[in-house]
Amino acid sequence: MSNVTKILVVDDEQAVRLSLAELLSMEGYQVTTASSGEEALQYLEKASFDLILLDLIMPGTGGLQVMEAARRIAPETVIIMLTAHGTLESAIAALRQGAHDYLLKPCAVDDILTSVSAGLDKRKLEARRQELVAVMEETLQELKGVHGIPTRQPAVEEKAKKEEARFVQARGIIVDKQKHVATMNGKPLDLTPTELRLLACLIANADRVLSSRELVKEVQNYDCREEEARSIIRVHIRRLRRKIEPDPHQPQYIINVRGVGYMFTTDSQH
């Protein structure tokens, strides 16, 4: 890897390309910009990049197609997706296919720099890990003098489980527990941290009734008697319903099971 970090910015919006290029150049990165997926693929065929900031939705060749090609041409390249709230579900799919992160447009400067820095650190660590694995395997071969020694593969399943645990979704609602972002039918939900944790907990246990005590313990890490828990959680349930229910007085998502607790139902006919 060269001393100068090379970044490719791909976005069909000129204002976004120019602002990202200026910001990253000021941080000392060598930046190349592409106005389309087709142009990005041409650059990828000719040069290598440490990191790609990639718009998810573009006319013609979209971000997922560019990412697929980048993974084939240079699998070590870090990819950060740029997306709007309405395409958050596609961004999750991109993460599962190997993207490092996603940024919601309009992107805050601190979020951009933090994500880029973390992605590049991850690339360096992975490169170092691969070097160490290669050295260790070579040493083992020399010491044992045998072939076919099984080497430990990356924990792909473990990574998938971790990624899956980051997101919970049901009936058009997506919650990213890591970024504390929630959307409903592509539109952002304005939730407090407690409301977001409560919604995530209910969706993660969809169609299962949770007692008020369980919800308080999970959401606020506070253990109390069921009677006390009911008065605590009732307030948050009422506020959450106002933000997701078409009619909070006749809830269709968060159902009260009298004497037992609350449940997020996946039955749209409820």
Buried (B, 14 or more C-beta within 10 A) or exposed (E): EEEEBBBBBBBBBEEBBEBBBEBBEEEEBBBBBBBBBBBBBEBBEEEBBBBBBBBBBBEEBBBBBBBBBBBEEBEEBBBBBBBBBEBBBBBBBBBEEBBBBBBBBEBEEEEBBEBBEBBBEBBEEEEEEEEEEEEEEEEEEEEEEEEEEEEEEEEEEEEEEEEEEBBBBBBBBBBBBEBEBBBBEEEBBEBEEBBBBBBBBBBBBBEEBBBBBBBBBBBBEEEBEEEEBBEBBEEBBEBBBEBBBEEBEEBBBBBBEEEEBBBBBEEEEE
